[in-house]
Each structure stands twice: as structure tokens, then as C-alpha cells.
Amino acid sequence: MKSGIVVQVFTILTLFLYIIFAAPLVIAATDRTFASFLFTVAYEIAAFAVAIELAELLVATGLPDRRHPSASSIDTAKIRVAVLYVCRDDADSEALQALHTLRDVDIFLLDDSDSSAARTLVDSVGYRVVRRGTHVGFKAGNLNYWLALYGRSYHYFLVLDSDSVVSNTALWELVYYAEHPANSDVAIVQSSIVARPGNRFQTQVAGHSMLRRRILLRLHDRIGWTLSEGHNNLHRAAALLEVNGFDTSASCEDTIVSLRLTSHGWRIIRVDTQTFDAEPNNVFAYRRRSVRWTRQTVDAILAVRGGTGIRPTVLLARHLIAHLLPTIWLTMLGLLVITMLGSDSGGFTGRMMWFEAMPWLRISLASLWGGVFTLIALRLYCWQREGGTGAGFLSFTLISGAVASFSSMHTTLGLLRSFLVDQTKFLPTGSKRTDDVHIGPVWRGMAGPWFLAAFGLGSQLLDRTGAGGIMVALPLAVGVSAPLVLSWFHHDQVDGR
């Protein structure tokens, strides 16, 4: 199916689903309290998020993987390839050792580390180490420093994060794709990244990449939504030099350089070549990464300011909403509880009478939750098609809900800080690595005010009206059970104290 047709089908399906989920509430929202307005806005955002994710899965399920042409043969002796291992106090010994399997390439260790122990580990590997003595420009500045020194001497360079593992076969597969004449306008060949084996927590959260693979390869790559993931990808040196390297205005250099390359006529493609990286080793590291990704999405939106066209703008908005969706659900829950316990006299805490009087609300909530459960069913189908089991999907669903609850307040505060205070200061996820997780901080780390208030007031809401019953019950169950779920999946890391 041609890309233009896929775009049209995906757009129409997304809008159709959004109208189904959103229209009844718009019809029902007849009162004018400020709380009602906030609830309606939050609901519309949630409806759009469910609509676009459901449309992604539906369209991707009906499409085959996209196959890009690959060169049948190349003269490796004439193609100069550099491998750039980028680290800052987070060098991974297993990933460093994996570099020894790479052949016919030049390997550079771009080390921004401050720690003497980290520098010693990097120096012990035996490859050329490049240090610049500053952290200006974050990772982008580190890569630009190498580009200025060596970029014109190579046809391609592969970027690896500190936890990246790429086989020699995978590396040269990426080069074969880049060398095909039909891909001469491709600036970045993005591999499909799979999680490395890890502890119990890492194994469970890795299920997300398995579900996303189908969407990324079948849909996003067809409609121009493929962006650099910042690592495990091959870059055409000439393309990066043409756009003056990586953008240092924000720490999300991968997103911004993708948009700049696209605006200069270059393409970015995703291929089904498997490479590896490591998931955060515990929920605290995972939350740090979630906050950083959310803030970097905001930084990218502020950096480009809508000057990239409609498709990239919608994609960035889709990413931002996905990061904030747990908080949006909790906001709706809190507003339901507060307003239903308010008086009938109006004002911010006045009771939203249409919750009790309007049948449209029940229809709207039923349609939205119908979309949610359909989404879960489709995820299960895709999970099984990728070789997963029903028990594994249940575990993944439990840990996903718990992690989202655990991270929601921090991601929201991070977003507000990016909009109101300053840009993200890049801190590698693994630079504060710890393998000891105490149960106490896991429990205290939950966004207590959200869940305690919901637990104390939720039963009254259920008694007052059935309209919001499932809206309260399911998020409440996820929030209350989250500390238990996180404790269970960190059992192999807890030291018993």
C-alpha cells in the first residue's frame, strides 16, 4: 500500500475514533463550572490519545513490515565506517567488550566522564579515546567535537550509547541499506532496538519495545514518522556535515537533528535489523528517564516552534500526550471526586449536575473505556503474534500501570519546569546506577496525594452516581496496587532492609 493512502486511512480512522469517544461529552457538558471545563479538556486529551494509539495498532496490524532495499554487495575496503561509543560516567563493561567483535571499522570512545574510575574503565578497552574537557552541548556537543576532527574522513558513523550492543553483522547490514542507490538520500538508518537481558524489572518493562516494533516498522516508517532514537543507528557523514552537525540548543539532539535533516531533503528510515540496549535497572532510574524524555519532548517543541510541518508537529504532540496520559487520567479522577462532593451552588467545587442528569456522559465514558479495552485486546493479540504468552502480557500490563502511576507526578512537574523554568540538563540514565532497591523508597515514591485522596473519597463518588464508577475504580485499583506490584518486580534487587 502506498504511503499516501496509509496516511489518509490512518488520519481518517484516528478522527473517526476521536469523534466517537469525544462527541457525547461535548454534547453533555452543559454546566459552566471551572472544574467542569478542566474535566472536559482532560477528557478530550485522553480521548485523542486513545484514538490515535488504537488507530496505530489497527492500521499496523493490517500492514506487512516495510522492506527497504539493500545493496546486494559492497566493497567494504572502500567504505570507511566509524563507531562512536558515547559515555559520561556510565560506561558499561559488557557493551565495551562487545566492541571487540566489530570488524573493518574504526572505533572511538567519546568520553565526557568526570569520574576517575569511569575514565580508567574507558582507557582500559584499548580503543582511541576522545575527550574534549567540557560538557558544553551535552551529547550533541560531544558528537560535534568528533565530527569536526574526523567527520570528513568517513562515509558513515554508527552512534552507540553506553549500554548499546551491536553485532558486526548488524552493523554491516545497516551499511548495506545505506549503500543501495535508492537510499542515497537517507541520512540515518535506524535499527530496531531490543532490550538486553537483565533483572526481573528490566525483563518486564522490555515488553514495551516488543509491542512498539510492529507500529514503528509497519506504520511510522511509511508515513514519515521515523525519527532518530539517538543511538544504535548509522549516520551518513555528508548529511550531518551539510546541516552543521547536531543541534546543541537542547539535549534532545536526536529529535531536532531528525527534523533538520528532513527539512533539507534527507530521509530517515527504520529497518528490521536488531541491535540491543539496556532498560533502566529499577523504577527510580526508569522514572528519571521518563522525566527526561518528557522534558526533552517539550524542549523539541519549543525549539522548532511549529516550523517543521504538520506531520512532525502531530508526532511531537502525540509523544507529549503519551508521557502525560497517566497524569491526565488522575486529573479527571480528582475532578470527579472533588466536584461530586461539592455543593449544588456552583463555583469551582460546585457539583457537576450533568454527571447525574445526562445520559450522554454514560455513553461517552462507555465509549472511551470501550476503546481502552479494545486497545488492551489488540496489544494482547500483537504480543502473542510476537511470540509472547498471556501470562507475560499480564505481568507487562501490571508493571506498566505501576510504573506509570509511580512516575506521573514527576513527569508533570518536569514538564512544567521545562515550560516555565529551564531546559533539560542531560543526565545519563545509568550514571546513578544502583542494584539495591529498598522497599521503603518504592512505597514513599508513589504520588501519595493522588491516590490517598482517591481512596478516601472514591467510595462516596460511587454511591452518588454510577456514571463515573469505572472511571474511578480502574485507576484507583492501579494506583493502590502499584507499590505492591513494584515491590514484587524488584524482589530480586531488594536487600531486605
Secondary structure, 3 states (H helix, E strand, C coil): CCHHHHHHHHHHHHHHHHHHHHHHHHHHCCCCCHHHHHHHHHHHHHHHHHHHHHHHHHHHHCCCCCCCCCCCCCCHHHCCEEEEEEECCCCCHHHHHHHHHCCCCEEEEEECCCCHHHHHHHHCCCCEEECCCCCCCHHHHHHHHHHHHHHHHCCEEEEECCCCECCHHHHHHHHHHHHCHHHCCEEEEEEEEEECCCCHHHHHHCHHHHHHHHHHHHHHCCCCCCCCCCCCEEEEHHHHHHCCCCCCCCCCHHHHHHHHHHHCCCEEEEEEEEEEECCCCCHHHHHHHHHHHHHHHHHHHHHHCCCCCHHHHHHHHHHHHHHHHHHHHHHHHHHHHHHHCCCCCCCCCCCCCHHHHCHHHHHHHHHHHHHHHHHHHHHHHHHHHCCCCHHHHHHHHHHHHHHHHHHHHHHHHHHHHHHHCCCCCCCCHHHHCCCCCCHHHHHHCCCHHHHHHHHHHHHHHHHHCCCCHHHHHHHHHHHHHHHHHHHHHCCCCCCCC
